[in-house]
Amino acid sequence: MGRVVVEVMPKPEILDPQGKAVVGALPRLGFTQFSGVRQGKRFELEVDGEVTPEILAAAQEAAATLLSNPVIEDVVSVAEATDPAEVSGEASGAPVGA
């Protein structure tokens, strides 16, 4: 089984209220190293079999037409998941630090 990862971010000129909320909370929790946050979306598309160039092209088209709103978002990455944890599904369900 293969997996394609699609990452979508708000366009730079679009306000990001969720990112602003996170960047405001970080120092209150002791994380003073960070000066900015932009929050995006990550999609994991599973396919039967290998990820081919045709599958990647279809994922790119799906990202541009369904997974993102081209008025306010940019598709920043469409790639095959190469990390063994990503491919097995281990990375997608567990929160960081859990």
Residue pairs with C-beta under 8 A, 6 or more apart in sequence:
1 46
1 47
1 48
1 49
1 87
2 46
2 47
2 48
2 49
2 50
2 51
2 55
2 80
2 81
2 87
3 44
3 45
3 46
3 47
3 51
3 80
3 81
3 86
3 87
3 89
4 44
4 45
4 47
4 51
4 55
4 56
4 59
4 78
4 79
4 80
4 81
5 42
5 43
5 44
5 45
5 77
5 78
5 79
5 80
5 81
5 86
6 42
6 43
6 44
6 45
6 59
6 62
6 63
6 67
6 75
6 77
6 78
7 40
7 41
7 42
7 43
7 75
7 76
7 77
7 78
8 40
8 41
8 42
8 43
8 63
8 67
8 68
8 73
8 74
8 75
8 76
9 38
9 40
9 41
9 73
9 74
9 76
10 16
10 19
10 38
10 39
10 40
10 72
10 73
10 74
11 72
11 73
11 74
14 72
14 73
16 37
16 38
16 39
18 39
19 36
19 37
19 38
19 39
20 37
22 37
22 39
23 34
23 35
23 36
23 37
26 32
26 34
26 37
40 73
40 76
41 67
41 68
41 73
43 63
43 67
44 81
44 86
44 92
45 59
45 62
47 55
51 80
56 78
56 79
56 80
59 78
60 75
60 78
63 75
63 78
64 70
64 75
67 75
68 74
68 75
81 87
83 91
85 91
86 92
